[in-house]
Amino acid sequence: MSGLRILVVDDDRDFAETIGDVFEAREHQVALAFTGEEAVERATVFDFDLAFMDVRLPGMNGVESFLEIRNRRPHAKVILMTGFNVKDLTDRAIENGAWAVLTKPLSIPQIINIADQIKPGGNILLIDDDEDFSVVIQGILEQHGYQVTAASGGKTALEELETKDIDLVLLDIRLKDMNGSMVYSEIRKRKGDIPILIITGFPETEAEKISPMNSSPHTGVMIKPIDPSMLCTKIQEMIHPQYPKVRNSE
């Protein structure tokens, strides 16, 4: 399984490069930035899974940079680091979706532990009879470290479910060979609380059908067209619900 893509932002070059070296040794891809402006530029071209960002940076500070990055990547996972009391700034970041605020000095094991908490991965069964859509989604998920088994119909999907260790099912509710509701019910019967993410391009006409399924805490719904970042975030949350969002290391 491929590693994470990690952005490290700190004006202390030695610190940033040390963290970068540690992550690269663990087979992650790393990009470094030493100013807030440079971080925003990097985030534009580097599709990162996780960022470690110092709050105090020359020019644009870390929180301002984080907010700008969030405008461009709404589901970016950013962890702020600070050795100073800047509660107003960090509170603003938390309110806007920062994953954590860590207090310096930080140990390497601390940083590794945080990265390990949100590491993507898992086996996904993708059930959709739209071949073009399936190819695109499979490619996106594999780039993010998931292993994907694609099935074009309900019958094939149920066979795959019996022979493979699946962590999550991505189910289009409209299938040609079987009613999507029947496929959902059969999966629940065989696999209990396995996470199932329902996808549909017809939310209004399918609402009555989807509503009972979505009452389960192990079921989610996404509307086509699918945003890749939102999809990966939702899948990670469903596969790894035990990973809390760390708010402060103090």
VOBA-1610 file (N, C-alpha, C; in pm, whole numbers, padded with zeros to 5 digits, always signed):
BEGIN
Met+00085-00118+00000Met+00000+00000+00000Met+00089+00123+00000Ser+00052+00223-00081Ser+00132+00344-00090Ser+00119+00427+00036Gly+00221+00513+00059Gly+00219+00597+00177Gly+00137+00722+00155Leu+00144+00810+00255Leu+00073+00937+00249Leu+00152+01041+00170Arg+00082+01143+00125Arg+00146+01262+00069Arg+00138+01369+00179Ile+00254+01411+00229Ile+00258+01498+00347Ile+00328+01630+00314Leu+00263+01739+00351Leu+00319+01872+00336Leu+00368+01920+00473Val+00495+01959+00483Val+00553+02009+00607Val+00588+02156+00588Val+00534+02241+00676Val+00553+02386+00663Val+00611+02441+00793Asp+00735+02491+00788Asp+00799+02549+00907Asp+00916+02633+00861Asp+00933+02752+00922Asp+01046+02836+00883Asp+01176+02789+00947Asp+01170+02694+01038Asp+01289+02629+01093Asp+01325+02516+00996Arg+01418+02544+00906Arg+01449+02449+00800Arg+01499+02316+00854Asp+01581+02321+00959Asp+01632+02196+01015Asp+01518+02109+01066Phe+01423+02171+01136Phe+01309+02097+01189Phe+01225+02039+01075Ala+01195+02121+00975Ala+01113+02075+00863Ala+01182+01961+00787Glu+01311+01977+00763Glu+01383+01874+00688Glu+01396+01745+00767Thr+01411+01757+00900Thr+01416+01636+00984Thr+01285+01559+00977Ile+01174+01631+00992Ile+01044+01564+00981Ile+01027+01502+00843Gly+01067+01579+00740Gly+01056+01527+00604Gly+01136+01399+00585Asp+01258+01396+00638Asp+01342+01277+00626Asp+01277+01156+00696Val+01218+01181+00813Val+01153+01073+00888Val+01037+01015+00808Phe+00955+01102+00751Phe+00841+01054+00673Phe+00885+00982+00546Glu+00987+01034+00480Glu+01036+00968+00358Glu+01092+00830+00391Ala+01156+00817+00507Ala+01208+00687+00549Ala+01095+00587+00572Arg+00976+00639+00601Arg+00858+00555+00621Arg+00776+00543+00493Glu+00839+00579+00379Glu+00782+00562+00245Glu+00663+00654+00218His+00664+00772+00280His+00566+00875+00247His+00629+00972+00146Gln+00544+01038+00066Gln+00590+01145-00022Gln+00584+01276+00055Val+00687+01358+00043Val+00696+01479+00125Val+00725+01601+00039Ala+00655+01710+00070Ala+00687+01841+00013Ala+00711+01937+00129Leu+00811+02024+00114Leu+00846+02119+00220Leu+00814+02262+00177Ala+00775+02344+00274Ala+00757+02488+00251Ala+00807+02560+00376Phe+00862+02681+00357Phe+00924+02752+00469Phe+00856+02886+00499Thr+00756+02923+00420Thr+00676+03043+00446Thr+00530+03010+00420Gly+00442+03098+00469Gly+00299+03075+00446Gly+00263+03082+00299Glu+00320+03180+00230Glu+00291+03195+00087Glu+00338+03072+00009Glu+00454+03022+00046Glu+00507+02903-00021Glu+00419+02782+00008Ala+00363+02775+00127Ala+00273+02664+00162Ala+00150+02664+00074Val+00093+02782+00052Val-00026+02792-00034Val+00008+02750-00176Glu+00125+02793-00225Glu+00168+02754-00359Glu+00186+02603-00369Arg+00251+02543-00269Arg+00272+02399-00269Arg+00139+02325-00268Ala+00046+02373-00186Ala-00083+02305-00173Ala-00164+02310-00302Thr-00134+02408-00387Thr-00206+02420-00513Thr-00169+02308-00609Val-00044+02264-00603Val+00004+02164-00699Val+00031+02027-00636Phe+00039+02023-00503Phe+00071+01898-00433Phe-00055+01850-00362Asp-00113+01742-00413Asp-00240+01692-00359Asp-00212+01612-00232Phe-00195+01684-00121Phe-00150+01619+00002Phe-00265+01555+00079Asp-00230+01451+00156Asp-00325+01387+00246Asp-00325+01453+00383Leu-00210+01509+00421Leu-00192+01563+00555Leu-00085+01672+00551Ala-00107+01779+00629Ala-00007+01884+00641Ala+00024+01912+00787Phe+00152+01929+00818Phe+00198+01979+00947Phe+00245+02122+00924Met+00182+02219+00990Met+00208+02359+00960Met+00234+02440+01087Asp+00349+02507+01092Asp+00380+02595+01204Asp+00289+02718+01199Val+00250+02767+01316Val+00162+02885+01321Val+00239+03012+01291Arg+00359+03024+01350Arg+00438+03145+01330Arg+00529+03129+01209Leu+00492+03199+01103Leu+00569+03194+00979Leu+00594+03337+00932Pro+00704+03360+00861Pro+00727+03494+00805Pro+00623+03525+00699Gly+00576+03650+00696Gly+00472+03687+00601Gly+00337+03636+00648Met+00269+03564+00564Met+00139+03505+00599Met+00158+03400+00708Asn+00088+03415+00822Asn+00108+03318+00930Asn+00042+03184+00898Gly+00066+03086+00983Gly+00018+02952+00956Gly-00132+02940+00950Val-00203+03015+01034Val-00349+03008+01033Val-00405+03072+00907Glu-00351+03187+00868Glu-00394+03251+00743Glu-00368+03158+00624Ser-00252+03093+00626Ser-00219+02998+00518Ser-00316+02881+00518Phe-00345+02830+00638Phe-00440+02719+00651Phe-00576+02756+00594Leu-00625+02875+00628Leu-00757+02918+00580Leu-00759+02932+00429Glu-00650+02981+00371Glu-00642+02993+00226Glu-00638+02855+00161Ile-00563+02764+00221Ile-00558+02627+00168Ile-00695+02561+00177Arg-00767+02585+00288Arg-00901+02528+00304Arg-00997+02580+00197Asn-00978+02706+00155Asn-01062+02759+00048Asn-01043+02681-00081Arg-00920+02634-00102Arg-00888+02562-00225Arg-00909+02412-00210Arg-00884+02363-00088Arg-00901+02220-00059Arg-00985+02208+00068Pro-01119+02212+00053Pro-01208+02218+00171Pro-01190+02103+00269His-01142+01989+00222His-01132+01874+00310His-00987+01840+00345Ala-00900+01941+00329Ala-00759+01920+00363Ala-00744+01891+00512Lys-00655+01799+00543Lys-00626+01764+00683Lys-00499+01838+00724Val-00515+01939+00808Val-00402+02024+00846Val-00387+02023+00998Ile-00265+01997+01043Ile-00231+01999+01185Ile-00137+02116+01209Leu-00177+02205+01299Leu-00096+02323+01330Leu-00003+02295+01447Met+00114+02357+01443Met+00215+02340+01548Met+00254+02478+01598Thr+00270+02492+01729Thr+00311+02622+01783Thr+00387+02606+01913Gly+00485+02693+01932Gly+00557+02698+02058Gly+00522+02821+02137Phe+00417+02893+02092Phe+00378+03019+02155Phe+00231+03016+02194Asn+00193+03107+02282Asn+00054+03119+02322Asn-00019+03209+02221Val-00082+03147+02124Val-00156+03220+02020Val-00297+03162+02013Lys-00363+03160+02129Lys-00492+03093+02141Lys-00597+03148+02045Asp-00599+03279+02027Asp-00699+03337+01936Asp-00683+03281+01795Leu-00558+03270+01752Leu-00533+03216+01618Leu-00570+03069+01609Thr-00526+02992+01708Thr-00551+02848+01701Thr-00699+02815+01719Asp-00769+02893+01802Asp-00913+02871+01816Asp-00983+02895+01683Arg-00939+02997+01613Arg-00997+03026+01481Arg-00973+02910+01385Ala-00854+02854+01391Ala-00822+02741+01304Ala-00908+02619+01337Ile-00923+02589+01466Ile-01005+02475+01507Ile-01148+02493+01461Glu-01201+02615+01475Glu-01338+02643+01433Glu-01356+02622+01283Asn-01248+02637+01208Asn-01254+02623+01063Asn-01203+02488+01015Gly-01189+02392+01107Gly-01165+02255+01064Gly-01024+02202+01075Ala-00934+02273+01145Ala-00800+02215+01166Ala-00813+02085+01244Trp-00732+01987+01208Trp-00742+01856+01272Trp-00686+01857+01412Ala-00585+01940+01436Ala-00523+01942+01568Ala-00436+02065+01581Val-00410+02104+01706Val-00309+02204+01737Val-00212+02138+01834Leu-00088+02122+01791Leu+00013+02055+01872Leu+00111+02158+01928Thr+00151+02137+02052Thr+00240+02230+02120Thr+00385+02185+02106Lys+00469+02271+02054Lys+00612+02243+02047Lys+00674+02258+02186Pro+00785+02189+02214Pro+00857+02099+02122Pro+00783+01967+02103Leu+00797+01913+01983Leu+00732+01787+01948Leu+00837+01678+01929Ser+00805+01560+01975Ser+00894+01446+01953Ser+00858+01378+01821Ile+00955+01311+01764Ile+00930+01237+01640Ile+00820+01132+01658Pro+00820+01055+01769Pro+00711+00958+01788Pro+00572+01023+01790Gln+00561+01142+01849Gln+00433+01214+01848Gln+00386+01240+01706Ile+00476+01289+01625Ile+00442+01326+01488Ile+00405+01202+01407Ile+00482+01096+01424Ile+00454+00971+01353Ile+00318+00916+01394Asn+00288+00923+01523Asn+00161+00871+01573Asn+00042+00943+01511Ile+00052+01076+01499Ile-00055+01152+01437Ile-00074+01110+01292Ala+00036+01097+01219Ala+00027+01057+01079Ala-00034+00918+01066Asp+00005+00827+01155Asp-00048+00691+01149Asp-00198+00687+01175Gln-00248+00781+01255Gln-00391+00782+01288Gln-00478+00803+01166Ile-00431+00883+01071Ile-00517+00913+00957Ile-00469+00848+00828Lys-00382+00751+00842Lys-00334+00683+00723Lys-00448+00615+00650Pro-00464+00645+00521Pro-00572+00582+00447Pro-00541+00437+00419Gly-00640+00364+00382Gly-00617+00226+00343Gly-00739+00141+00369Gly-00748+00032+00299Gly-00859-00059+00316Gly-00901-00118+00183Asn-00982-00221+00191Asn-01033-00288+00072Asn-01176-00242+00044Ile-01199-00190-00074Ile-01329-00134-00110Ile-01391-00214-00223Leu-01519-00245-00207Leu-01597-00308-00313Leu-01681-00199-00379Leu-01652-00170-00504Leu-01722-00066-00579Leu-01826-00132-00670Ile-01953-00100-00647Ile-02063-00160-00724Ile-02130-00052-00805Asp-02107-00053-00936Asp-02166+00047-01025Asp-02163-00006-01167Asp-02273+00010-01240Asp-02277-00042-01377Asp-02233+00063-01480Asp-02193+00180-01434Asp-02137+00282-01523Asp-01986+00260-01529Glu-01940+00199-01636Glu-01799+00160-01645Glu-01705+00280-01639Asp-01740+00389-01709Asp-01654+00507-01709Asp-01641+00565-01568Phe-01752+00574-01497Phe-01751+00625-01359Phe-01666+00535-01270Ser-01683+00405-01285Ser-01609+00310-01202Ser-01459+00321-01223Val-01419+00336-01348Val-01276+00347-01378Val-01217+00472-01312Val-01288+00583-01320Val-01241+00708-01260Val-01231+00696-01108Ile-01338+00646-01045Ile-01340+00634-00899Ile-01235+00534-00851Gln-01221+00423-00922Gln-01120+00324-00883Gln-00981+00386-00887Gly-00953+00464-00991Gly-00823+00528-01002Gly-00796+00624-00888Ile-00896+00703-00852Ile-00882+00799-00742Ile-00854+00727-00611Leu-00931+00623-00584Leu-00916+00552-00457Leu-00781+00480-00449Glu-00737+00422-00559Glu-00608+00353-00558Glu-00494+00451-00538Gln-00507+00573-00591Gln-00405+00675-00569Gln-00396+00713-00421His-00506+00695-00348His-00509+00728-00206His-00482+00606-00118Gly-00432+00499-00177Gly-00387+00386-00097Gly-00488+00276-00075Tyr-00605+00284-00139Tyr-00705+00180-00121Tyr-00691+00072-00227Gln-00732-00049-00191Gln-00741-00158-00288Gln-00888-00169-00328Val-00915-00171-00457Val-01053-00163-00506Val-01088-00284-00591Thr-01201-00345-00558Thr-01261-00449-00642Thr-01386-00390-00704Ala-01393-00389-00837Ala-01507-00330-00906Ala-01602-00440-00953Ala-01731-00417-00933Ala-01835-00509-00979Ala-01941-00427-01053Ser-01981-00475-01171Ser-02075-00399-01253Ser-02221-00431-01222Gly-02243-00528-01133Gly-02380-00564-01098Gly-02389-00623-00959Gly-02512-00636-00910Gly-02534-00685-00776Gly-02493-00829-00755Lys-02522-00914-00852Lys-02490-01057-00838Lys-02339-01078-00827Thr-02266-01014-00917Thr-02119-01025-00913Thr-02065-00969-00782Ala-02122-00858-00737Ala-02076-00795-00613Ala-02093-00887-00494Leu-02206-00955-00486Leu-02232-01045-00373Leu-02136-01163-00375Glu-02098-01209-00494Glu-01999-01315-00505Glu-01862-01267-00455Glu-01825-01145-00494Glu-01697-01088-00451Glu-01696-01070-00299Leu-01809-01033-00244Leu-01819-01009-00101Leu-01790-01135-00021Glu-01822-01250-00078Glu-01802-01377-00009Glu-01658-01425-00016Thr-01585-01380-00116Thr-01449-01432-00138Thr-01338-01336-00096Lys-01374-01211-00066Lys-01271-01112-00033Lys-01302-01044+00100Asp-01195-00997+00165Asp-01207-00928+00293Asp-01231-00780+00265Ile-01356-00739+00264Ile-01395-00603+00225Ile-01417-00516+00349Asp-01362-00394+00344Asp-01376-00300+00456Asp-01492-00202+00436Leu-01525-00173+00311Leu-01634-00079+00282Leu-01691-00109+00144Val-01822-00091+00132Val-01890-00109+00004Val-01936+00027-00047Leu-01901+00056-00171Leu-01946+00177-00239Leu-02052+00133-00339Leu-02178+00165-00312Leu-02292+00107-00384Leu-02375+00211-00457Asp-02380+00199-00590Asp-02474+00280-00667Asp-02613+00218-00650Ile-02709+00299-00611Ile-02840+00245-00579Ile-02918+00202-00703Arg-02876+00249-00821Arg-02942+00209-00946Arg-02853+00112-01022Leu-02895-00012-01028Leu-02822-00116-01100Leu-02916-00182-01200Lys-02860-00239-01306Lys-02942-00299-01410Lys-02988-00440-01376Asp-02902-00518-01310Asp-02936-00659-01290Asp-03012-00685-01161Met-02997-00597-01062Met-03065-00615-00934Met-03107-00479-00879Asn-03213-00479-00803Asn-03254-00358-00733Asn-03150-00323-00627Gly-03105-00197-00626Gly-03002-00157-00532Gly-03041-00178-00387Ser-03168-00161-00357Ser-03216-00183-00220Ser-03200-00329-00180Met-03224-00419-00276Met-03208-00561-00249Met-03062-00595-00225Val-02974-00535-00304Val-02831-00559-00286Val-02788-00510-00148Tyr-02834-00391-00111Tyr-02803-00336+00021Tyr-02849-00430+00132Ser-02973-00476+00123Ser-03029-00564+00226Ser-02953-00695+00235Glu-02913-00747+00120Glu-02839-00874+00118Glu-02701-00856+00180Ile-02637-00743+00152Ile-02506-00716+00213Ile-02519-00705+00364Arg-02622-00636+00410Arg-02645-00622+00554Arg-02670-00759+00617Lys-02743-00844+00547Lys-02776-00977+00599Lys-02649-01061+00613Arg-02559-01048+00516Arg-02439-01131+00516Arg-02324-01073+00599Lys-02313-00941+00599Lys-02194-00877+00659Lys-02226-00782+00774Gly-02349-00780+00817Gly-02385-00701+00935Gly-02356-00553+00922Asp-02266-00504+01006Asp-02242-00360+01016Asp-02129-00310+00926Ile-02098-00380+00819Ile-01995-00331+00726Ile-02036-00192+00676Pro-01943-00097+00669Pro-01977+00036+00617Pro-02021+00029+00471Ile-02132+00093+00441Ile-02183+00100+00304Ile-02206+00246+00269Leu-02140+00292+00165Leu-02157+00429+00117Leu-02239+00425-00011Ile-02362+00473-00003Ile-02453+00472-00118Ile-02427+00595-00204Ile-02420+00573-00335Ile-02404+00685-00427Ile-02523+00686-00524Thr-02569+00805-00555Thr-02683+00817-00645Thr-02675+00947-00723Gly-02722+00941-00845Gly-02733+01061-00927Gly-02875+01114-00930Phe-02963+01049-00853Phe-03105+01086-00853Phe-03155+01100-00709Pro-03103+01197-00635Pro-03137+01208-00492Pro-03284+01231-00464Glu-03354+01305-00551Glu-03495+01335-00526Glu-03583+01213-00552Thr-03562+01148-00665Thr-03647+01032-00698Thr-03613+00910-00614Glu-03489+00904-00561Glu-03448+00789-00482Glu-03459+00813-00332Ala-03506+00931-00292Ala-03506+00968-00150Ala-03583+00869-00064Glu-03700+00826-00110Glu-03782+00734-00032Glu-03713+00600-00014Lys-03640+00558-00115Lys-03569+00430-00110Lys-03446+00439-00018Ile-03376+00552-00025Ile-03250+00567+00048Ile-03271+00595+00196Ser-03376+00668+00230Ser-03397+00713+00367Ser-03388+00604+00473Pro-03455+00488+00456Pro-03445+00383+00558Pro-03303+00328+00573Met-03231+00321+00462Met-03093+00270+00467Met-03004+00368+00543Asn-03023+00496+00518Asn-02937+00598+00577Asn-02959+00615+00726Ser-03060+00549+00780Ser-03084+00556+00925Ser-02979+00476+01003Ser-02909+00386+00934Ser-02804+00308+00999Ser-02680+00394+01018Pro-02615+00385+01135Pro-02491+00461+01158Pro-02376+00412+01072His-02394+00296+01009His-02289+00238+00926His-02316+00261+00777Thr-02409+00352+00747Thr-02443+00383+00609Thr-02425+00532+00584Gly-02370+00565+00468Gly-02358+00704+00427Gly-02414+00721+00287Val-02436+00845+00248Val-02491+00875+00116Val-02411+00988+00053Met-02378+00973-00076Met-02315+01080-00152Met-02388+01095-00284Ile-02395+01219-00331Ile-02468+01252-00453Ile-02370+01272-00569Lys-02399+01210-00683Lys-02320+01234-00804Lys-02353+01373-00858Pro-02257+01443-00919Pro-02117+01405-00938Pro-02040+01406-00807Ile-01947+01314-00794Ile-01873+01294-00670Ile-01748+01382-00666Asp-01731+01454-00556Asp-01607+01528-00534Asp-01503+01432-00477Pro-01389+01413-00545Pro-01290+01314-00500Pro-01242+01335-00357Ser-01217+01460-00318Ser-01169+01487-00183Ser-01275+01451-00079Met-01399+01488-00105Met-01508+01455-00013Met-01526+01304-00003Leu-01513+01235-00117Leu-01528+01090-00119Leu-01423+01024-00031Cys-01297+01062-00048Cys-01189+01000+00029Cys-01203+01030+00178Thr-01243+01152+00210Thr-01264+01188+00351Thr-01376+01104+00412Lys-01486+01092+00340Lys-01601+01016+00391Lys-01565+00869+00409Ile-01495+00812+00314Ile-01456+00672+00323Ile-01364+00650+00443Gln-01268+00739+00461Gln-01176+00725+00574Gln-01252+00731+00706Glu-01347+00825+00717Glu-01426+00839+00840Glu-01508+00714+00867Met-01559+00650+00762Met-01643+00532+00780Met-01560+00408+00812Ile-01443+00396+00750Ile-01359+00279+00774Ile-01288+00289+00909His-01247+00412+00946His-01170+00432+01069His-01241+00527+01164Pro-01362+00495+01210Pro-01433+00586+01300Pro-01367+00600+01436Gln-01272+00509+01467Gln-01207+00513+01598Gln-01100+00620+01605Tyr-01066+00684+01493Tyr-00962+00784+01494Tyr-01022+00920+01524Pro-01006+00970+01647Pro-01065+01099+01682Pro-00983+01213+01624Lys-01046+01328+01613Lys-00973+01448+01573Lys-00909+01508+01697Val-00778+01499+01706Val-00706+01551+01821Val-00712+01703+01816Arg-00761+01764+01923Arg-00779+01909+01922Arg-00662+01984+01984Asn-00600+01929+02084Asn-00488+01999+02147Asn-00402+01897+02217Ser-00271+01916+02211Ser-00180+01818+02271Ser-00148+01851+02415Glu-00197+01962+02465Glu-00164+02001+02602Glu-00240+01916+02702
//
